[in-house]
Amino acid sequence: MAENQKDLYECLSDRLKLSPSQIKSSAEKGAVDDLTRNLDSAQAERVKSILNDPDKAREILNSPQAQALMKMLGQG
């Protein structure tokens, strides 16, 4: 499982232009602004709108992809 987490953080690192350790720390703190600061404004707003809408967030969290990710991270 640790290797899967490492791969996930490295993939996110490329997309978010943050180090894997920064991503892990921000995720653990729930610091969405830290995670979205390098996204263009449209992408950042989309992420924030999803996280601020309980129905949208629930829909995403219940998706098979999110369930697999949470299982991989030991949250499911």
PyMOL Python script that loads the backbone (N, CA, C, O; Angstrom):
from pymol import cmd

cmd.read_pdbstr("""\
ATOM      1  N   MET A   1       0.825  -1.195   0.000  1.00  0.00           N
ATOM      2  CA  MET A   1       0.000   0.000   0.000  1.00  0.00           C
ATOM      3  C   MET A   1       0.865   1.253   0.000  1.00  0.00           C
ATOM      4  O   MET A   1       0.500   2.239  -0.641  1.00  0.00           O
ATOM      5  N   ALA A   2       1.972   1.251   0.680  1.00  0.00           N
ATOM      6  CA  ALA A   2       2.839   2.427   0.733  1.00  0.00           C
ATOM      7  C   ALA A   2       3.334   2.803  -0.657  1.00  0.00           C
ATOM      8  O   ALA A   2       3.464   3.986  -0.972  1.00  0.00           O
ATOM      9  N   GLU A   3       3.609   1.807  -1.485  1.00  0.00           N
ATOM     10  CA  GLU A   3       4.055   2.086  -2.856  1.00  0.00           C
ATOM     11  C   GLU A   3       2.943   2.754  -3.657  1.00  0.00           C
ATOM     12  O   GLU A   3       3.214   3.652  -4.455  1.00  0.00           O
ATOM     13  N   ASN A   4       1.693   2.329  -3.455  1.00  0.00           N
ATOM     14  CA  ASN A   4       0.564   2.951  -4.138  1.00  0.00           C
ATOM     15  C   ASN A   4       0.403   4.405  -3.714  1.00  0.00           C
ATOM     16  O   ASN A   4       0.115   5.269  -4.542  1.00  0.00           O
ATOM     17  N   GLN A   5       0.589   4.675  -2.424  1.00  0.00           N
ATOM     18  CA  GLN A   5       0.503   6.047  -1.935  1.00  0.00           C
ATOM     19  C   GLN A   5       1.599   6.888  -2.559  1.00  0.00           C
ATOM     20  O   GLN A   5       1.356   8.022  -2.973  1.00  0.00           O
ATOM     21  N   LYS A   6       2.792   6.345  -2.630  1.00  0.00           N
ATOM     22  CA  LYS A   6       3.917   7.072  -3.219  1.00  0.00           C
ATOM     23  C   LYS A   6       3.615   7.402  -4.679  1.00  0.00           C
ATOM     24  O   LYS A   6       3.853   8.523  -5.128  1.00  0.00           O
ATOM     25  N   ASP A   7       3.091   6.426  -5.417  1.00  0.00           N
ATOM     26  CA  ASP A   7       2.736   6.656  -6.815  1.00  0.00           C
ATOM     27  C   ASP A   7       1.658   7.725  -6.944  1.00  0.00           C
ATOM     28  O   ASP A   7       1.728   8.577  -7.830  1.00  0.00           O
ATOM     29  N   LEU A   8       0.663   7.684  -6.065  1.00  0.00           N
ATOM     30  CA  LEU A   8      -0.406   8.670  -6.087  1.00  0.00           C
ATOM     31  C   LEU A   8       0.137  10.074  -5.842  1.00  0.00           C
ATOM     32  O   LEU A   8      -0.190  11.006  -6.576  1.00  0.00           O
ATOM     33  N   TYR A   9       0.967  10.224  -4.811  1.00  0.00           N
ATOM     34  CA  TYR A   9       1.526  11.541  -4.499  1.00  0.00           C
ATOM     35  C   TYR A   9       2.412  12.052  -5.631  1.00  0.00           C
ATOM     36  O   TYR A   9       2.432  13.249  -5.916  1.00  0.00           O
ATOM     37  N   GLU A  10       3.139  11.148  -6.271  1.00  0.00           N
ATOM     38  CA  GLU A  10       3.993  11.571  -7.387  1.00  0.00           C
ATOM     39  C   GLU A  10       3.156  12.010  -8.583  1.00  0.00           C
ATOM     40  O   GLU A  10       3.498  12.985  -9.252  1.00  0.00           O
ATOM     41  N   CYS A  11       2.070  11.305  -8.856  1.00  0.00           N
ATOM     42  CA  CYS A  11       1.173  11.689  -9.942  1.00  0.00           C
ATOM     43  C   CYS A  11       0.528  13.048  -9.656  1.00  0.00           C
ATOM     44  O   CYS A  11       0.473  13.918 -10.525  1.00  0.00           O
ATOM     45  N   LEU A  12       0.048  13.211  -8.437  1.00  0.00           N
ATOM     46  CA  LEU A  12      -0.543  14.492  -8.057  1.00  0.00           C
ATOM     47  C   LEU A  12       0.493  15.605  -8.077  1.00  0.00           C
ATOM     48  O   LEU A  12       0.185  16.744  -8.425  1.00  0.00           O
ATOM     49  N   SER A  13       1.715  15.272  -7.704  1.00  0.00           N
ATOM     50  CA  SER A  13       2.793  16.256  -7.697  1.00  0.00           C
ATOM     51  C   SER A  13       2.979  16.860  -9.081  1.00  0.00           C
ATOM     52  O   SER A  13       3.138  18.073  -9.221  1.00  0.00           O
ATOM     53  N   ASP A  14       2.957  16.021 -10.091  1.00  0.00           N
ATOM     54  CA  ASP A  14       3.093  16.509 -11.465  1.00  0.00           C
ATOM     55  C   ASP A  14       1.939  17.434 -11.840  1.00  0.00           C
ATOM     56  O   ASP A  14       2.150  18.478 -12.457  1.00  0.00           O
ATOM     57  N   ARG A  15       0.733  17.054 -11.471  1.00  0.00           N
ATOM     58  CA  ARG A  15      -0.449  17.832 -11.851  1.00  0.00           C
ATOM     59  C   ARG A  15      -0.588  19.125 -11.054  1.00  0.00           C
ATOM     60  O   ARG A  15      -0.962  20.161 -11.604  1.00  0.00           O
ATOM     61  N   LEU A  16      -0.287  19.062  -9.765  1.00  0.00           N
ATOM     62  CA  LEU A  16      -0.486  20.223  -8.897  1.00  0.00           C
ATOM     63  C   LEU A  16       0.752  21.103  -8.764  1.00  0.00           C
ATOM     64  O   LEU A  16       0.694  22.189  -8.187  1.00  0.00           O
ATOM     65  N   LYS A  17       1.866  20.625  -9.300  1.00  0.00           N
ATOM     66  CA  LYS A  17       3.135  21.356  -9.221  1.00  0.00           C
ATOM     67  C   LYS A  17       3.530  21.636  -7.772  1.00  0.00           C
ATOM     68  O   LYS A  17       3.956  22.736  -7.418  1.00  0.00           O
ATOM     69  N   LEU A  18       3.373  20.599  -6.953  1.00  0.00           N
ATOM     70  CA  LEU A  18       3.775  20.632  -5.548  1.00  0.00           C
ATOM     71  C   LEU A  18       4.561  19.358  -5.276  1.00  0.00           C
ATOM     72  O   LEU A  18       4.416  18.370  -5.995  1.00  0.00           O
ATOM     73  N   SER A  19       5.390  19.379  -4.245  1.00  0.00           N
ATOM     74  CA  SER A  19       6.130  18.169  -3.890  1.00  0.00           C
ATOM     75  C   SER A  19       5.173  17.163  -3.251  1.00  0.00           C
ATOM     76  O   SER A  19       4.158  17.552  -2.674  1.00  0.00           O
ATOM     77  N   PRO A  20       5.491  15.882  -3.352  1.00  0.00           N
ATOM     78  CA  PRO A  20       4.648  14.881  -2.701  1.00  0.00           C
ATOM     79  C   PRO A  20       4.461  15.149  -1.204  1.00  0.00           C
ATOM     80  O   PRO A  20       3.374  14.925  -0.672  1.00  0.00           O
ATOM     81  N   SER A  21       5.494  15.619  -0.530  1.00  0.00           N
ATOM     82  CA  SER A  21       5.363  15.896   0.904  1.00  0.00           C
ATOM     83  C   SER A  21       4.431  17.078   1.164  1.00  0.00           C
ATOM     84  O   SER A  21       3.705  17.085   2.159  1.00  0.00           O
ATOM     85  N   GLN A  22       4.444  18.082   0.276  1.00  0.00           N
ATOM     86  CA  GLN A  22       3.524  19.212   0.420  1.00  0.00           C
ATOM     87  C   GLN A  22       2.074  18.748   0.236  1.00  0.00           C
ATOM     88  O   GLN A  22       1.178  19.178   0.962  1.00  0.00           O
ATOM     89  N   ILE A  23       1.862  17.877  -0.730  1.00  0.00           N
ATOM     90  CA  ILE A  23       0.515  17.368  -0.983  1.00  0.00           C
ATOM     91  C   ILE A  23       0.018  16.572   0.212  1.00  0.00           C
ATOM     92  O   ILE A  23      -1.115  16.753   0.658  1.00  0.00           O
ATOM     93  N   LYS A  24       0.854  15.701   0.724  1.00  0.00           N
ATOM     94  CA  LYS A  24       0.467  14.880   1.874  1.00  0.00           C
ATOM     95  C   LYS A  24       0.143  15.764   3.075  1.00  0.00           C
ATOM     96  O   LYS A  24      -0.875  15.561   3.737  1.00  0.00           O
ATOM     97  N   SER A  25       0.989  16.725   3.356  1.00  0.00           N
ATOM     98  CA  SER A  25       0.774  17.611   4.495  1.00  0.00           C
ATOM     99  C   SER A  25      -0.517  18.421   4.333  1.00  0.00           C
ATOM    100  O   SER A  25      -1.307  18.525   5.271  1.00  0.00           O
ATOM    101  N   SER A  26      -0.725  18.988   3.153  1.00  0.00           N
ATOM    102  CA  SER A  26      -1.927  19.784   2.908  1.00  0.00           C
ATOM    103  C   SER A  26      -3.179  18.929   2.999  1.00  0.00           C
ATOM    104  O   SER A  26      -4.189  19.364   3.552  1.00  0.00           O
ATOM    105  N   ALA A  27      -3.122  17.723   2.465  1.00  0.00           N
ATOM    106  CA  ALA A  27      -4.277  16.823   2.522  1.00  0.00           C
ATOM    107  C   ALA A  27      -4.600  16.441   3.961  1.00  0.00           C
ATOM    108  O   ALA A  27      -5.769  16.397   4.346  1.00  0.00           O
ATOM    109  N   GLU A  28      -3.579  16.167   4.751  1.00  0.00           N
ATOM    110  CA  GLU A  28      -3.798  15.795   6.152  1.00  0.00           C
ATOM    111  C   GLU A  28      -4.403  16.944   6.944  1.00  0.00           C
ATOM    112  O   GLU A  28      -5.185  16.718   7.868  1.00  0.00           O
ATOM    113  N   LYS A  29      -4.043  18.188   6.587  1.00  0.00           N
ATOM    114  CA  LYS A  29      -4.580  19.365   7.272  1.00  0.00           C
ATOM    115  C   LYS A  29      -5.913  19.819   6.689  1.00  0.00           C
ATOM    116  O   LYS A  29      -6.611  20.636   7.290  1.00  0.00           O
ATOM    117  N   GLY A  30      -6.267  19.291   5.518  1.00  0.00           N
ATOM    118  CA  GLY A  30      -7.482  19.747   4.851  1.00  0.00           C
ATOM    119  C   GLY A  30      -7.313  21.119   4.240  1.00  0.00           C
ATOM    120  O   GLY A  30      -8.286  21.859   4.094  1.00  0.00           O
ATOM    121  N   ALA A  31      -6.093  21.470   3.883  1.00  0.00           N
ATOM    122  CA  ALA A  31      -5.780  22.801   3.348  1.00  0.00           C
ATOM    123  C   ALA A  31      -5.963  22.810   1.830  1.00  0.00           C
ATOM    124  O   ALA A  31      -4.998  22.682   1.076  1.00  0.00           O
ATOM    125  N   VAL A  32      -7.208  22.962   1.396  1.00  0.00           N
ATOM    126  CA  VAL A  32      -7.540  22.929  -0.025  1.00  0.00           C
ATOM    127  C   VAL A  32      -6.843  24.062  -0.775  1.00  0.00           C
ATOM    128  O   VAL A  32      -6.383  23.862  -1.899  1.00  0.00           O
ATOM    129  N   ASP A  33      -6.760  25.234  -0.177  1.00  0.00           N
ATOM    130  CA  ASP A  33      -6.107  26.366  -0.849  1.00  0.00           C
ATOM    131  C   ASP A  33      -4.652  26.053  -1.178  1.00  0.00           C
ATOM    132  O   ASP A  33      -4.150  26.464  -2.224  1.00  0.00           O
ATOM    133  N   ASP A  34      -3.980  25.335  -0.300  1.00  0.00           N
ATOM    134  CA  ASP A  34      -2.594  24.947  -0.573  1.00  0.00           C
ATOM    135  C   ASP A  34      -2.506  24.015  -1.773  1.00  0.00           C
ATOM    136  O   ASP A  34      -1.572  24.096  -2.571  1.00  0.00           O
ATOM    137  N   LEU A  35      -3.491  23.129  -1.889  1.00  0.00           N
ATOM    138  CA  LEU A  35      -3.481  22.157  -2.984  1.00  0.00           C
ATOM    139  C   LEU A  35      -3.870  22.770  -4.325  1.00  0.00           C
ATOM    140  O   LEU A  35      -3.461  22.284  -5.379  1.00  0.00           O
ATOM    141  N   THR A  36      -4.652  23.826  -4.281  1.00  0.00           N
ATOM    142  CA  THR A  36      -5.151  24.410  -5.529  1.00  0.00           C
ATOM    143  C   THR A  36      -4.405  25.668  -5.956  1.00  0.00           C
ATOM    144  O   THR A  36      -4.734  26.250  -6.989  1.00  0.00           O
ATOM    145  N   ARG A  37      -3.429  26.094  -5.199  1.00  0.00           N
ATOM    146  CA  ARG A  37      -2.779  27.378  -5.488  1.00  0.00           C
ATOM    147  C   ARG A  37      -2.058  27.413  -6.839  1.00  0.00           C
ATOM    148  O   ARG A  37      -1.896  28.491  -7.412  1.00  0.00           O
ATOM    149  N   ASN A  38      -1.627  26.271  -7.356  1.00  0.00           N
ATOM    150  CA  ASN A  38      -0.930  26.254  -8.638  1.00  0.00           C
ATOM    151  C   ASN A  38      -1.840  25.896  -9.814  1.00  0.00           C
ATOM    152  O   ASN A  38      -1.381  25.815 -10.953  1.00  0.00           O
ATOM    153  N   LEU A  39      -3.118  25.683  -9.540  1.00  0.00           N
ATOM    154  CA  LEU A  39      -4.068  25.425 -10.613  1.00  0.00           C
ATOM    155  C   LEU A  39      -4.498  26.757 -11.218  1.00  0.00           C
ATOM    156  O   LEU A  39      -4.415  27.801 -10.571  1.00  0.00           O
ATOM    157  N   ASP A  40      -4.960  26.707 -12.468  1.00  0.00           N
ATOM    158  CA  ASP A  40      -5.487  27.959 -13.005  1.00  0.00           C
ATOM    159  C   ASP A  40      -6.780  28.273 -12.258  1.00  0.00           C
ATOM    160  O   ASP A  40      -7.364  27.391 -11.628  1.00  0.00           O
ATOM    161  N   SER A  41      -7.220  29.503 -12.325  1.00  0.00           N
ATOM    162  CA  SER A  41      -8.341  29.947 -11.495  1.00  0.00           C
ATOM    163  C   SER A  41      -9.609  29.150 -11.766  1.00  0.00           C
ATOM    164  O   SER A  41     -10.371  28.884 -10.836  1.00  0.00           O
ATOM    165  N   ALA A  42      -9.857  28.763 -13.011  1.00  0.00           N
ATOM    166  CA  ALA A  42     -11.060  27.993 -13.329  1.00  0.00           C
ATOM    167  C   ALA A  42     -11.017  26.618 -12.664  1.00  0.00           C
ATOM    168  O   ALA A  42     -12.019  26.165 -12.111  1.00  0.00           O
ATOM    169  N   GLN A  43      -9.867  25.957 -12.717  1.00  0.00           N
ATOM    170  CA  GLN A  43      -9.735  24.641 -12.089  1.00  0.00           C
ATOM    171  C   GLN A  43      -9.868  24.752 -10.575  1.00  0.00           C
ATOM    172  O   GLN A  43     -10.550  23.940  -9.950  1.00  0.00           O
ATOM    173  N   ALA A  44      -9.226  25.745  -9.989  1.00  0.00           N
ATOM    174  CA  ALA A  44      -9.289  25.927  -8.541  1.00  0.00           C
ATOM    175  C   ALA A  44     -10.723  26.191  -8.090  1.00  0.00           C
ATOM    176  O   ALA A  44     -11.173  25.638  -7.087  1.00  0.00           O
ATOM    177  N   GLU A  45     -11.433  27.030  -8.824  1.00  0.00           N
ATOM    178  CA  GLU A  45     -12.825  27.326  -8.468  1.00  0.00           C
ATOM    179  C   GLU A  45     -13.706  26.093  -8.599  1.00  0.00           C
ATOM    180  O   GLU A  45     -14.618  25.893  -7.797  1.00  0.00           O
ATOM    181  N   ARG A  46     -13.441  25.270  -9.601  1.00  0.00           N
ATOM    182  CA  ARG A  46     -14.224  24.046  -9.780  1.00  0.00           C
ATOM    183  C   ARG A  46     -14.023  23.109  -8.590  1.00  0.00           C
ATOM    184  O   ARG A  46     -14.986  22.558  -8.058  1.00  0.00           O
ATOM    185  N   VAL A  47     -12.773  22.932  -8.180  1.00  0.00           N
ATOM    186  CA  VAL A  47     -12.484  22.079  -7.023  1.00  0.00           C
ATOM    187  C   VAL A  47     -13.174  22.625  -5.778  1.00  0.00           C
ATOM    188  O   VAL A  47     -13.807  21.875  -5.034  1.00  0.00           O
ATOM    189  N   LYS A  48     -13.051  23.924  -5.553  1.00  0.00           N
ATOM    190  CA  LYS A  48     -13.661  24.526  -4.361  1.00  0.00           C
ATOM    191  C   LYS A  48     -15.184  24.428  -4.396  1.00  0.00           C
ATOM    192  O   LYS A  48     -15.810  24.189  -3.364  1.00  0.00           O
ATOM    193  N   SER A  49     -15.789  24.613  -5.580  1.00  0.00           N
ATOM    194  CA  SER A  49     -17.247  24.536  -5.655  1.00  0.00           C
ATOM    195  C   SER A  49     -17.733  23.127  -5.362  1.00  0.00           C
ATOM    196  O   SER A  49     -18.770  22.948  -4.724  1.00  0.00           O
ATOM    197  N   ILE A  50     -16.996  22.129  -5.819  1.00  0.00           N
ATOM    198  CA  ILE A  50     -17.363  20.740  -5.533  1.00  0.00           C
ATOM    199  C   ILE A  50     -17.254  20.468  -4.038  1.00  0.00           C
ATOM    200  O   ILE A  50     -18.144  19.854  -3.451  1.00  0.00           O
ATOM    201  N   LEU A  51     -16.176  20.919  -3.428  1.00  0.00           N
ATOM    202  CA  LEU A  51     -15.972  20.669  -1.996  1.00  0.00           C
ATOM    203  C   LEU A  51     -16.963  21.438  -1.126  1.00  0.00           C
ATOM    204  O   LEU A  51     -17.265  21.019  -0.008  1.00  0.00           O
ATOM    205  N   ASN A  52     -17.470  22.565  -1.634  1.00  0.00           N
ATOM    206  CA  ASN A  52     -18.430  23.361  -0.873  1.00  0.00           C
ATOM    207  C   ASN A  52     -19.872  22.945  -1.096  1.00  0.00           C
ATOM    208  O   ASN A  52     -20.767  23.458  -0.425  1.00  0.00           O
ATOM    209  N   ASP A  53     -20.119  22.032  -2.019  1.00  0.00           N
ATOM    210  CA  ASP A  53     -21.467  21.537  -2.294  1.00  0.00           C
ATOM    211  C   ASP A  53     -21.565  20.104  -1.785  1.00  0.00           C
ATOM    212  O   ASP A  53     -21.020  19.190  -2.404  1.00  0.00           O
ATOM    213  N   PRO A  54     -22.250  19.899  -0.674  1.00  0.00           N
ATOM    214  CA  PRO A  54     -22.308  18.559  -0.081  1.00  0.00           C
ATOM    215  C   PRO A  54     -22.813  17.488  -1.044  1.00  0.00           C
ATOM    216  O   PRO A  54     -22.320  16.360  -1.022  1.00  0.00           O
ATOM    217  N   ASP A  55     -23.796  17.826  -1.893  1.00  0.00           N
ATOM    218  CA  ASP A  55     -24.322  16.829  -2.830  1.00  0.00           C
ATOM    219  C   ASP A  55     -23.281  16.444  -3.869  1.00  0.00           C
ATOM    220  O   ASP A  55     -23.120  15.263  -4.177  1.00  0.00           O
ATOM    221  N   LYS A  56     -22.574  17.429  -4.412  1.00  0.00           N
ATOM    222  CA  LYS A  56     -21.521  17.144  -5.394  1.00  0.00           C
ATOM    223  C   LYS A  56     -20.387  16.349  -4.758  1.00  0.00           C
ATOM    224  O   LYS A  56     -19.885  15.385  -5.336  1.00  0.00           O
ATOM    225  N   ALA A  57     -19.994  16.769  -3.566  1.00  0.00           N
ATOM    226  CA  ALA A  57     -18.903  16.078  -2.876  1.00  0.00           C
ATOM    227  C   ALA A  57     -19.292  14.631  -2.578  1.00  0.00           C
ATOM    228  O   ALA A  57     -18.486  13.719  -2.762  1.00  0.00           O
ATOM    229  N   ARG A  58     -20.519  14.422  -2.122  1.00  0.00           N
ATOM    230  CA  ARG A  58     -20.999  13.072  -1.811  1.00  0.00           C
ATOM    231  C   ARG A  58     -21.016  12.216  -3.081  1.00  0.00           C
ATOM    232  O   ARG A  58     -20.619  11.051  -3.060  1.00  0.00           O
ATOM    233  N   GLU A  59     -21.480  12.807  -4.186  1.00  0.00           N
ATOM    234  CA  GLU A  59     -21.527  12.074  -5.453  1.00  0.00           C
ATOM    235  C   GLU A  59     -20.124  11.625  -5.872  1.00  0.00           C
ATOM    236  O   GLU A  59     -19.931  10.485  -6.293  1.00  0.00           O
ATOM    237  N   ILE A  60     -19.169  12.514  -5.755  1.00  0.00           N
ATOM    238  CA  ILE A  60     -17.792  12.172  -6.123  1.00  0.00           C
ATOM    239  C   ILE A  60     -17.213  11.142  -5.164  1.00  0.00           C
ATOM    240  O   ILE A  60     -16.584  10.176  -5.597  1.00  0.00           O
ATOM    241  N   LEU A  61     -17.418  11.338  -3.867  1.00  0.00           N
ATOM    242  CA  LEU A  61     -16.877  10.401  -2.889  1.00  0.00           C
ATOM    243  C   LEU A  61     -17.488   9.008  -3.007  1.00  0.00           C
ATOM    244  O   LEU A  61     -16.861   8.022  -2.620  1.00  0.00           O
ATOM    245  N   ASN A  62     -18.696   8.921  -3.533  1.00  0.00           N
ATOM    246  CA  ASN A  62     -19.347   7.627  -3.706  1.00  0.00           C
ATOM    247  C   ASN A  62     -19.030   6.973  -5.043  1.00  0.00           C
ATOM    248  O   ASN A  62     -19.482   5.860  -5.312  1.00  0.00           O
ATOM    249  N   SER A  63     -18.260   7.654  -5.881  1.00  0.00           N
ATOM    250  CA  SER A  63     -17.902   7.088  -7.182  1.00  0.00           C
ATOM    251  C   SER A  63     -16.962   5.894  -6.983  1.00  0.00           C
ATOM    252  O   SER A  63     -16.228   5.833  -5.997  1.00  0.00           O
ATOM    253  N   PRO A  64     -16.990   4.955  -7.918  1.00  0.00           N
ATOM    254  CA  PRO A  64     -16.097   3.793  -7.805  1.00  0.00           C
ATOM    255  C   PRO A  64     -14.616   4.194  -7.740  1.00  0.00           C
ATOM    256  O   PRO A  64     -13.831   3.560  -7.035  1.00  0.00           O
ATOM    257  N   GLN A  65     -14.243   5.237  -8.468  1.00  0.00           N
ATOM    258  CA  GLN A  65     -12.848   5.686  -8.464  1.00  0.00           C
ATOM    259  C   GLN A  65     -12.442   6.216  -7.089  1.00  0.00           C
ATOM    260  O   GLN A  65     -11.366   5.894  -6.585  1.00  0.00           O
ATOM    261  N   ALA A  66     -13.300   7.019  -6.495  1.00  0.00           N
ATOM    262  CA  ALA A  66     -12.992   7.562  -5.170  1.00  0.00           C
ATOM    263  C   ALA A  66     -12.970   6.461  -4.123  1.00  0.00           C
ATOM    264  O   ALA A  66     -12.125   6.471  -3.228  1.00  0.00           O
ATOM    265  N   GLN A  67     -13.896   5.510  -4.227  1.00  0.00           N
ATOM    266  CA  GLN A  67     -13.927   4.392  -3.280  1.00  0.00           C
ATOM    267  C   GLN A  67     -12.641   3.577  -3.373  1.00  0.00           C
ATOM    268  O   GLN A  67     -12.084   3.164  -2.355  1.00  0.00           O
ATOM    269  N   ALA A  68     -12.172   3.346  -4.599  1.00  0.00           N
ATOM    270  CA  ALA A  68     -10.926   2.603  -4.779  1.00  0.00           C
ATOM    271  C   ALA A  68      -9.743   3.373  -4.204  1.00  0.00           C
ATOM    272  O   ALA A  68      -8.865   2.786  -3.571  1.00  0.00           O
ATOM    273  N   LEU A  69      -9.718   4.683  -4.423  1.00  0.00           N
ATOM    274  CA  LEU A  69      -8.648   5.519  -3.893  1.00  0.00           C
ATOM    275  C   LEU A  69      -8.652   5.504  -2.370  1.00  0.00           C
ATOM    276  O   LEU A  69      -7.600   5.356  -1.748  1.00  0.00           O
ATOM    277  N   MET A  70      -9.824   5.657  -1.767  1.00  0.00           N
ATOM    278  CA  MET A  70      -9.893   5.642  -0.305  1.00  0.00           C
ATOM    279  C   MET A  70      -9.493   4.294   0.254  1.00  0.00           C
ATOM    280  O   MET A  70      -8.850   4.223   1.302  1.00  0.00           O
ATOM    281  N   LYS A  71      -9.870   3.208  -0.439  1.00  0.00           N
ATOM    282  CA  LYS A  71      -9.464   1.876   0.000  1.00  0.00           C
ATOM    283  C   LYS A  71      -7.941   1.750  -0.060  1.00  0.00           C
ATOM    284  O   LYS A  71      -7.308   1.217   0.851  1.00  0.00           O
ATOM    285  N   MET A  72      -7.367   2.260  -1.167  1.00  0.00           N
ATOM    286  CA  MET A  72      -5.925   2.195  -1.334  1.00  0.00           C
ATOM    287  C   MET A  72      -5.207   2.974  -0.224  1.00  0.00           C
ATOM    288  O   MET A  72      -4.140   2.573   0.241  1.00  0.00           O
ATOM    289  N   LEU A  73      -5.810   4.087   0.188  1.00  0.00           N
ATOM    290  CA  LEU A  73      -5.203   4.919   1.228  1.00  0.00           C
ATOM    291  C   LEU A  73      -5.579   4.471   2.633  1.00  0.00           C
ATOM    292  O   LEU A  73      -5.179   5.093   3.617  1.00  0.00           O
ATOM    293  N   GLY A  74      -6.348   3.390   2.725  1.00  0.00           N
ATOM    294  CA  GLY A  74      -6.700   2.855   4.032  1.00  0.00           C
ATOM    295  C   GLY A  74      -7.834   3.586   4.700  1.00  0.00           C
ATOM    296  O   GLY A  74      -7.967   3.512   5.922  1.00  0.00           O
ATOM    297  N   GLN A  75      -8.672   4.299   3.939  1.00  0.00           N
ATOM    298  CA  GLN A  75      -9.765   5.066   4.511  1.00  0.00           C
ATOM    299  C   GLN A  75     -11.111   4.368   4.316  1.00  0.00           C
ATOM    300  O   GLN A  75     -12.120   4.850   4.830  1.00  0.00           O
ATOM    301  N   GLY A  76     -11.157   3.286   3.615  1.00  0.00           N
ATOM    302  CA  GLY A  76     -12.454   2.648   3.302  1.00  0.00           C
ATOM    303  C   GLY A  76     -12.543   1.260   3.820  1.00  0.00           C
ATOM    304  O   GLY A  76     -13.565   0.597   3.638  1.00  0.00           O
TER     305      GLY A  76
END
""", "prot")
cmd.dss("prot")
cmd.show_as("cartoon", "prot")
cmd.util.cbc("prot")
cmd.orient("prot")
